[in-house]
Amino acid sequence: MKRYLGLKRAFSLIDGFKDARVLVIGDLIMDHFIWGKVRRISPEAPVPVVEVTSESLMLGGSANVVNNIHSLGGRASITGVIGRDDDGKKLVNSLKAKGIETNGVVVDAKRPTTIKTRIIAHSQQVVRFDREKKDALPPEITAKVLSYIRQAVRSTDVVVISDYAKGLVSEALVHETNSLCKKAGVAVAVDPKVEHIDYYKGTTIVTPNNLEASQASGVEIVDDPTLHRAGEALLSRLGSAALLITRGENGMSLFEDRSDIHIPTVAREVFDVSGAGDTVIGTLSLALASGATFTEAAVLANFAAGVVVGKVGTATLLPDELREAVVNGLKVRL
């Protein structure tokens, strides 16, 4: 296998995370986990009965992207929208407790804070239910978000757009953000939703998963030739500098102008993929802010994803965990 990233270079980039400044724009979500055990099937319906043992709240959506950046040592700021409710207060308090600045969090009294509840039994997700309002934001709320973006871009190395299709990300918001970033020489990395794919034209790098890339390109990815066609078609459609397709157990594929590389997975065990895309875009943005090439950033993001999918819940990782994954991965893979 070709050596895309050496150990010394990887450690240098990770060391640079502490000086990286990343602005995250996206849908703020609270992840609610109900943990329990299943010992029997309900007599009322053919469903498992979960005996609840504990509950936990974690930062989700774009808040989890910020949490990943913060956990890896980067300096993160965030803008997004919450409701005027207890879940919104808990989200803001969770960010503040980690030392993450929340001046960009905007309150919309007419919508609830998005919360996803997952019931987990024996390390497996049994069911998920969402409480949310996904219609477009009113103009006055979007204006507040854009006002924060205009101010924050001046002191940012990379901007992340974390699109969960909960109402924040619009074509106008992406266009304005991308225009501001181009003028400031700031890269824009996007974790996309298929229904918004044309919003991201001209951004720096877009990171769809395998299914999203298939749907957005119109090419069903079933093998290497169809992967190549899908990647080339989507890169051409977007006009981005790069496209990173995350492919689960098949690793990642990075497409740039007239070239593509394939990075095999480094995950040892997969317990939960919740939030893995947040880890990918968070690590990728930190690496780019630290001076990495797209290839180097993708390799580091791949190592980071391999760590978090081995944890249950919406997980993050520390710099030392990433360093350990790099050491172990380079020994095994290269």
C-alpha positions as a Markdown table, in Angstrom:
| # | Residue | x | y | z |
|---|---|---|---|---|
| 1 | Met | 0.0 | 0.0 | 0.0 |
| 2 | Lys | 1.2 | 3.5 | -0.8 |
| 3 | Arg | 2.4 | 5.5 | 2.1 |
| 4 | Tyr | 0.1 | 8.6 | 2.2 |
| 5 | Leu | 1.2 | 9.9 | 5.7 |
| 6 | Gly | 4.3 | 9.3 | 7.7 |
| 7 | Leu | 4.4 | 9.1 | 11.5 |
| 8 | Lys | 6.4 | 12.2 | 12.0 |
| 9 | Arg | 4.2 | 14.3 | 9.7 |
| 10 | Ala | 1.0 | 12.9 | 11.4 |
| 11 | Phe | 2.3 | 13.8 | 14.9 |
| 12 | Ser | 3.3 | 17.3 | 13.6 |
| 13 | Leu | -0.2 | 17.9 | 12.3 |
| 14 | Ile | -1.9 | 16.6 | 15.5 |
| 15 | Asp | 0.3 | 18.9 | 17.5 |
| 16 | Gly | -0.9 | 21.8 | 15.3 |
| 17 | Phe | -4.5 | 21.1 | 16.3 |
| 18 | Lys | -4.2 | 23.3 | 19.4 |
| 19 | Asp | -3.6 | 26.4 | 17.2 |
| 20 | Ala | -6.4 | 25.6 | 14.7 |
| 21 | Arg | -9.5 | 27.8 | 14.7 |
| 22 | Val | -12.7 | 26.2 | 13.3 |
| 23 | Leu | -16.1 | 27.8 | 12.9 |
| 24 | Val | -18.9 | 25.2 | 12.8 |
| 25 | Ile | -22.2 | 26.2 | 11.2 |
| 26 | Gly | -25.1 | 23.7 | 11.4 |
| 27 | Asp | -28.0 | 22.1 | 13.1 |
| 28 | Leu | -27.7 | 21.9 | 16.8 |
| 29 | Ile | -29.0 | 18.6 | 18.3 |
| 30 | Met | -29.2 | 16.9 | 21.7 |
| 31 | Asp | -28.6 | 13.2 | 21.6 |
| 32 | His | -30.6 | 11.4 | 24.4 |
| 33 | Phe | -29.6 | 7.9 | 25.2 |
| 34 | Ile | -31.7 | 5.5 | 27.2 |
| 35 | Trp | -29.6 | 2.5 | 28.3 |
| 36 | Gly | -31.1 | -0.8 | 29.4 |
| 37 | Lys | -31.3 | -4.6 | 29.1 |
| 38 | Val | -33.7 | -6.9 | 27.2 |
| 39 | Arg | -34.8 | -10.1 | 28.9 |
| 40 | Arg | -38.2 | -10.7 | 27.3 |
| 41 | Ile | -40.6 | -9.9 | 24.5 |
| 42 | Ser | -43.7 | -7.9 | 25.2 |
| 43 | Pro | -47.0 | -9.9 | 25.5 |
| 44 | Glu | -48.7 | -6.9 | 23.9 |
| 45 | Ala | -46.7 | -6.9 | 20.6 |
| 46 | Pro | -43.7 | -8.6 | 19.1 |
| 47 | Val | -41.2 | -6.1 | 20.5 |
| 48 | Pro | -38.5 | -6.3 | 23.1 |
| 49 | Val | -39.1 | -4.9 | 26.6 |
| 50 | Val | -36.2 | -2.7 | 27.6 |
| 51 | Glu | -35.5 | -2.5 | 31.3 |
| 52 | Val | -34.0 | 0.9 | 31.7 |
| 53 | Thr | -30.8 | 1.1 | 33.7 |
| 54 | Ser | -29.6 | 4.7 | 32.9 |
| 55 | Glu | -30.0 | 7.7 | 30.7 |
| 56 | Ser | -27.5 | 10.2 | 29.3 |
| 57 | Leu | -27.6 | 13.4 | 27.2 |
| 58 | Met | -24.8 | 14.1 | 24.7 |
| 59 | Leu | -24.1 | 16.9 | 22.2 |
| 60 | Gly | -25.3 | 15.9 | 18.7 |
| 61 | Gly | -25.4 | 17.2 | 15.2 |
| 62 | Ser | -23.2 | 20.2 | 14.7 |
| 63 | Ala | -22.7 | 20.4 | 18.5 |
| 64 | Asn | -21.0 | 17.0 | 18.3 |
| 65 | Val | -18.7 | 18.3 | 15.5 |
| 66 | Val | -17.6 | 21.2 | 17.8 |
| 67 | Asn | -17.3 | 18.7 | 20.7 |
| 68 | Asn | -14.9 | 16.5 | 18.5 |
| 69 | Ile | -12.8 | 19.6 | 17.6 |
| 70 | His | -12.6 | 20.7 | 21.2 |
| 71 | Ser | -11.8 | 17.2 | 22.4 |
| 72 | Leu | -8.9 | 17.0 | 19.9 |
| 73 | Gly | -7.5 | 20.3 | 21.2 |
| 74 | Gly | -8.7 | 22.7 | 18.6 |
| 75 | Arg | -10.3 | 26.1 | 19.1 |
| 76 | Ala | -14.0 | 25.8 | 18.0 |
| 77 | Ser | -16.8 | 28.3 | 17.8 |
| 78 | Ile | -20.4 | 27.5 | 16.7 |
| 79 | Thr | -23.5 | 29.1 | 15.3 |
| 80 | Gly | -26.9 | 27.4 | 15.1 |
| 81 | Val | -30.4 | 27.6 | 16.4 |
| 82 | Ile | -32.1 | 26.1 | 19.5 |
| 83 | Gly | -35.6 | 26.5 | 21.0 |
| 84 | Arg | -36.5 | 28.4 | 24.1 |
| 85 | Asp | -36.9 | 25.2 | 26.1 |
| 86 | Asp | -35.1 | 23.1 | 28.7 |
| 87 | Asp | -33.3 | 21.0 | 26.0 |
| 88 | Gly | -31.9 | 24.2 | 24.5 |
| 89 | Lys | -30.7 | 25.3 | 27.9 |
| 90 | Lys | -29.0 | 21.9 | 28.5 |
| 91 | Leu | -27.3 | 22.1 | 25.1 |
| 92 | Val | -25.9 | 25.6 | 25.8 |
| 93 | Asn | -24.9 | 24.6 | 29.3 |
| 94 | Ser | -23.1 | 21.5 | 28.0 |
| 95 | Leu | -21.1 | 23.6 | 25.5 |
| 96 | Lys | -20.2 | 26.1 | 28.2 |
| 97 | Ala | -19.2 | 23.4 | 30.6 |
| 98 | Lys | -16.6 | 22.3 | 28.1 |
| 99 | Gly | -15.3 | 25.9 | 27.6 |
| 100 | Ile | -16.9 | 26.3 | 24.2 |
| 101 | Glu | -18.0 | 29.8 | 23.3 |
| 102 | Thr | -21.8 | 30.0 | 22.7 |
| 103 | Asn | -22.3 | 33.6 | 21.5 |
| 104 | Gly | -23.4 | 32.3 | 18.1 |
| 105 | Val | -26.2 | 30.1 | 19.4 |
| 106 | Val | -29.5 | 31.8 | 18.4 |
| 107 | Val | -32.8 | 31.1 | 20.1 |
| 108 | Asp | -36.0 | 30.7 | 18.1 |
| 109 | Ala | -39.0 | 30.7 | 20.4 |
| 110 | Lys | -41.3 | 29.1 | 17.7 |
| 111 | Arg | -39.4 | 25.9 | 17.3 |
| 112 | Pro | -38.2 | 23.2 | 19.7 |
| 113 | Thr | -34.6 | 22.2 | 20.2 |
| 114 | Thr | -34.0 | 19.1 | 18.1 |
| 115 | Ile | -33.5 | 16.0 | 20.2 |
| 116 | Lys | -32.9 | 12.4 | 19.1 |
| 117 | Thr | -33.7 | 9.7 | 21.6 |
| 118 | Arg | -32.0 | 6.3 | 21.1 |
| 119 | Ile | -32.8 | 3.3 | 23.2 |
| 120 | Ile | -29.7 | 1.1 | 23.6 |
| 121 | Ala | -29.8 | -2.5 | 24.9 |
| 122 | His | -26.7 | -4.7 | 25.1 |
| 123 | Ser | -24.7 | -2.2 | 23.0 |
| 124 | Gln | -27.2 | -2.3 | 20.2 |
| 125 | Gln | -29.7 | 0.4 | 19.2 |
| 126 | Val | -33.3 | -0.9 | 19.6 |
| 127 | Val | -35.2 | 2.2 | 18.3 |
| 128 | Arg | -34.8 | 5.9 | 17.8 |
| 129 | Phe | -37.3 | 8.7 | 17.9 |
| 130 | Asp | -36.9 | 12.4 | 17.0 |
| 131 | Arg | -38.6 | 15.5 | 18.3 |
| 132 | Glu | -38.0 | 18.4 | 15.8 |
| 133 | Lys | -39.2 | 21.0 | 13.5 |
| 134 | Lys | -37.5 | 21.0 | 10.1 |
| 135 | Asp | -39.1 | 23.9 | 8.2 |
| 136 | Ala | -36.9 | 26.8 | 7.1 |
| 137 | Leu | -35.9 | 29.4 | 9.6 |
| 138 | Pro | -37.7 | 32.8 | 9.6 |
| 139 | Pro | -35.6 | 35.5 | 7.9 |
| 140 | Glu | -34.9 | 37.4 | 11.2 |
| 141 | Ile | -33.3 | 34.2 | 12.7 |
| 142 | Thr | -31.2 | 33.5 | 9.6 |
| 143 | Ala | -30.0 | 37.1 | 9.7 |
| 144 | Lys | -28.7 | 36.7 | 13.2 |
| 145 | Val | -26.8 | 33.6 | 12.2 |
| 146 | Leu | -25.3 | 35.3 | 9.2 |
| 147 | Ser | -24.3 | 38.3 | 11.3 |
| 148 | Tyr | -22.4 | 36.0 | 13.6 |
| 149 | Ile | -20.7 | 34.3 | 10.6 |
| 150 | Arg | -19.6 | 37.6 | 9.1 |
| 151 | Gln | -17.9 | 38.5 | 12.4 |
| 152 | Ala | -16.4 | 35.0 | 13.2 |
| 153 | Val | -14.9 | 34.3 | 9.7 |
| 154 | Arg | -12.3 | 37.0 | 10.4 |
| 155 | Ser | -10.7 | 34.9 | 13.1 |
| 156 | Thr | -11.2 | 31.4 | 11.6 |
| 157 | Asp | -8.9 | 29.0 | 9.7 |
| 158 | Val | -11.6 | 26.6 | 8.4 |
| 159 | Val | -15.4 | 26.7 | 8.3 |
| 160 | Val | -17.5 | 23.6 | 8.7 |
| 161 | Ile | -21.1 | 23.4 | 7.5 |
| 162 | Ser | -22.7 | 20.5 | 9.3 |
| 163 | Asp | -26.0 | 19.9 | 7.5 |
| 164 | Tyr | -28.6 | 17.7 | 9.2 |
| 165 | Ala | -31.5 | 19.1 | 7.2 |
| 166 | Lys | -33.2 | 20.5 | 10.3 |
| 167 | Gly | -33.9 | 23.9 | 8.8 |
| 168 | Leu | -30.8 | 26.0 | 9.3 |
| 169 | Val | -28.8 | 25.3 | 6.1 |
| 170 | Ser | -30.3 | 27.1 | 3.1 |
| 171 | Glu | -28.9 | 27.8 | -0.4 |
| 172 | Ala | -28.6 | 31.5 | 0.5 |
| 173 | Leu | -26.8 | 30.8 | 3.8 |
| 174 | Val | -24.3 | 28.6 | 2.1 |
| 175 | His | -23.8 | 31.0 | -0.8 |
| 176 | Glu | -23.2 | 33.9 | 1.6 |
| 177 | Thr | -20.9 | 31.9 | 3.8 |
| 178 | Asn | -18.8 | 30.6 | 0.9 |
| 179 | Ser | -18.5 | 34.1 | -0.5 |
| 180 | Leu | -17.3 | 35.4 | 2.8 |
| 181 | Cys | -14.8 | 32.6 | 3.1 |
| 182 | Lys | -13.4 | 33.0 | -0.4 |
| 183 | Lys | -12.7 | 36.6 | 0.3 |
| 184 | Ala | -11.0 | 35.7 | 3.6 |
| 185 | Gly | -9.0 | 32.8 | 2.1 |
| 186 | Val | -10.8 | 30.3 | 4.4 |
| 187 | Ala | -11.6 | 26.7 | 3.4 |
| 188 | Val | -15.2 | 25.5 | 3.7 |
| 189 | Ala | -15.7 | 21.8 | 4.5 |
| 190 | Val | -19.3 | 20.4 | 4.2 |
| 191 | Asp | -20.9 | 17.3 | 5.8 |
| 192 | Pro | -23.9 | 17.2 | 3.4 |
| 193 | Lys | -27.5 | 16.1 | 2.9 |
| 194 | Val | -28.5 | 14.8 | -0.5 |
| 195 | Glu | -31.5 | 17.1 | -0.8 |
| 196 | His | -29.2 | 20.1 | -0.5 |
| 197 | Ile | -26.4 | 18.9 | -2.7 |
| 198 | Asp | -26.4 | 21.8 | -5.1 |
| 199 | Tyr | -26.2 | 24.3 | -2.3 |
| 200 | Tyr | -22.5 | 23.3 | -1.8 |
| 201 | Lys | -21.3 | 24.2 | -5.3 |
| 202 | Gly | -17.9 | 25.9 | -5.1 |
| 203 | Thr | -17.1 | 24.9 | -1.5 |
| 204 | Thr | -13.7 | 23.5 | -0.7 |
| 205 | Ile | -14.4 | 19.9 | 0.2 |
| 206 | Val | -17.7 | 17.8 | 0.7 |
| 207 | Thr | -17.8 | 14.6 | 2.6 |
| 208 | Pro | -20.8 | 12.4 | 1.7 |
| 209 | Asn | -21.2 | 8.8 | 2.8 |
| 210 | Asn | -21.4 | 6.0 | 0.3 |
| 211 | Leu | -25.3 | 6.1 | 0.0 |
| 212 | Glu | -25.3 | 9.9 | -0.2 |
| 213 | Ala | -22.7 | 9.9 | -3.0 |
| 214 | Ser | -24.7 | 7.3 | -4.9 |
| 215 | Gln | -27.9 | 9.3 | -4.6 |
| 216 | Ala | -26.3 | 12.6 | -5.4 |
| 217 | Ser | -24.4 | 11.4 | -8.4 |
| 218 | Gly | -27.1 | 9.1 | -9.8 |
| 219 | Val | -24.6 | 6.2 | -10.0 |
| 220 | Glu | -25.2 | 3.2 | -7.7 |
| 221 | Ile | -21.9 | 2.4 | -6.1 |
| 222 | Val | -21.4 | -1.4 | -6.1 |
| 223 | Asp | -17.7 | -1.8 | -7.1 |
| 224 | Asp | -14.6 | 0.2 | -7.9 |
| 225 | Pro | -15.6 | 1.3 | -11.4 |
| 226 | Thr | -19.0 | 2.7 | -10.2 |
| 227 | Leu | -17.3 | 4.3 | -7.2 |
| 228 | His | -14.9 | 6.1 | -9.6 |
| 229 | Arg | -17.8 | 7.2 | -11.9 |
| 230 | Ala | -19.9 | 8.4 | -9.0 |
| 231 | Gly | -16.9 | 10.4 | -7.4 |
| 232 | Glu | -15.9 | 12.0 | -10.7 |
| 233 | Ala | -19.5 | 12.9 | -11.5 |
| 234 | Leu | -20.2 | 14.4 | -8.1 |
| 235 | Leu | -16.9 | 16.3 | -8.0 |
| 236 | Ser | -17.7 | 17.8 | -11.5 |
| 237 | Arg | -21.2 | 18.7 | -10.4 |
| 238 | Leu | -20.0 | 20.5 | -7.3 |
| 239 | Gly | -16.9 | 22.1 | -8.7 |
| 240 | Ser | -15.2 | 21.6 | -5.3 |
| 241 | Ala | -11.5 | 21.2 | -4.8 |
| 242 | Ala | -12.0 | 17.8 | -3.3 |
| 243 | Leu | -14.6 | 15.2 | -2.5 |
| 244 | Leu | -14.2 | 12.6 | 0.3 |
| 245 | Ile | -16.6 | 9.6 | 0.2 |
| 246 | Thr | -16.8 | 7.8 | 3.5 |
| 247 | Arg | -17.5 | 4.1 | 2.9 |
| 248 | Gly | -17.9 | 2.5 | 6.3 |
| 249 | Glu | -16.1 | -0.9 | 6.5 |
| 250 | Asn | -14.6 | -0.1 | 3.1 |
| 251 | Gly | -12.7 | 3.0 | 4.4 |
| 252 | Met | -12.7 | 6.3 | 2.4 |
| 253 | Ser | -12.2 | 7.5 | -1.1 |
| 254 | Leu | -10.8 | 10.9 | -1.9 |
| 255 | Phe | -11.3 | 12.6 | -5.2 |
| 256 | Glu | -9.4 | 15.6 | -6.5 |
| 257 | Asp | -9.0 | 16.9 | -10.0 |
| 258 | Arg | -8.1 | 14.0 | -12.2 |
| 259 | Ser | -7.0 | 11.8 | -9.3 |
| 260 | Asp | -8.4 | 9.6 | -6.6 |
| 261 | Ile | -7.1 | 7.5 | -3.7 |
| 262 | His | -8.6 | 4.8 | -1.6 |
| 263 | Ile | -7.9 | 4.6 | 2.2 |
| 264 | Pro | -8.8 | 1.3 | 3.8 |
| 265 | Thr | -10.6 | 1.2 | 7.1 |
| 266 | Val | -8.6 | 1.0 | 10.3 |
| 267 | Ala | -11.5 | 0.2 | 12.7 |
| 268 | Arg | -10.9 | -2.9 | 14.8 |
| 269 | Glu | -14.4 | -3.3 | 16.2 |
| 270 | Val | -17.6 | -1.4 | 15.3 |
| 271 | Phe | -20.0 | -0.9 | 18.2 |
| 272 | Asp | -21.8 | 2.3 | 17.1 |
| 273 | Val | -21.5 | 4.6 | 14.1 |
| 274 | Ser | -23.6 | 7.4 | 15.6 |
| 275 | Gly | -21.7 | 10.6 | 15.1 |
| 276 | Ala | -18.9 | 9.1 | 13.1 |
| 277 | Gly | -19.4 | 11.6 | 10.3 |
| 278 | Asp | -19.1 | 14.4 | 12.9 |
| 279 | Thr | -15.7 | 13.0 | 13.9 |
| 280 | Val | -14.6 | 12.8 | 10.3 |
| 281 | Ile | -15.5 | 16.4 | 9.4 |
| 282 | Gly | -14.1 | 17.7 | 12.7 |
| 283 | Thr | -10.7 | 15.9 | 12.3 |
| 284 | Leu | -10.6 | 16.8 | 8.6 |
| 285 | Ser | -11.1 | 20.5 | 9.4 |
| 286 | Leu | -8.5 | 20.5 | 12.1 |
| 287 | Ala | -5.9 | 18.8 | 9.9 |
| 288 | Leu | -6.6 | 21.3 | 7.0 |
| 289 | Ala | -6.3 | 24.2 | 9.5 |
| 290 | Ser | -2.9 | 22.7 | 10.5 |
| 291 | Gly | -1.6 | 22.7 | 7.0 |
| 292 | Ala | -2.4 | 19.2 | 5.9 |
| 293 | Thr | -3.1 | 18.3 | 2.2 |
| 294 | Phe | -6.5 | 16.8 | 1.5 |
| 295 | Thr | -4.9 | 13.4 | 1.4 |
| 296 | Glu | -3.2 | 13.8 | 4.8 |
| 297 | Ala | -6.3 | 15.2 | 6.3 |
| 298 | Ala | -8.4 | 12.3 | 5.0 |
| 299 | Val | -6.0 | 9.8 | 6.4 |
| 300 | Leu | -6.1 | 11.4 | 9.9 |
| 301 | Ala | -9.9 | 11.5 | 9.7 |
| 302 | Asn | -10.0 | 7.9 | 8.8 |
| 303 | Phe | -7.9 | 7.0 | 11.9 |
| 304 | Ala | -10.1 | 9.1 | 14.1 |
| 305 | Ala | -13.3 | 7.5 | 12.7 |
| 306 | Gly | -11.8 | 4.1 | 13.4 |
| 307 | Val | -11.5 | 5.0 | 17.1 |
| 308 | Val | -15.0 | 6.5 | 17.7 |
| 309 | Val | -16.9 | 3.6 | 16.0 |
| 310 | Gly | -15.4 | 1.4 | 18.7 |
| 311 | Lys | -17.2 | 3.4 | 21.3 |
| 312 | Val | -20.9 | 3.3 | 22.2 |
| 313 | Gly | -22.9 | 6.5 | 21.8 |
| 314 | Thr | -22.0 | 9.9 | 20.3 |
| 315 | Ala | -18.3 | 9.6 | 20.9 |
| 316 | Thr | -15.3 | 11.8 | 20.7 |
| 317 | Leu | -11.5 | 11.1 | 21.0 |
| 318 | Leu | -8.5 | 12.7 | 22.5 |
| 319 | Pro | -5.2 | 13.7 | 20.7 |
| 320 | Asp | -3.4 | 10.8 | 22.4 |
| 321 | Glu | -6.0 | 8.3 | 21.2 |
| 322 | Leu | -5.5 | 9.6 | 17.7 |
| 323 | Arg | -1.7 | 9.4 | 18.0 |
| 324 | Glu | -2.1 | 5.8 | 19.3 |
| 325 | Ala | -4.4 | 4.9 | 16.4 |
| 326 | Val | -1.9 | 6.4 | 13.9 |
| 327 | Val | 1.0 | 4.4 | 15.4 |
| 328 | Asn | -1.0 | 1.1 | 15.4 |
| 329 | Gly | -2.4 | 1.8 | 12.0 |
| 330 | Leu | 0.9 | 2.6 | 10.4 |
| 331 | Lys | 2.5 | -0.5 | 11.9 |
| 332 | Val | -0.3 | -2.7 | 10.5 |
| 333 | Arg | -1.2 | -1.0 | 7.2 |
| 334 | Leu | 2.0 | 0.5 | 5.8 |
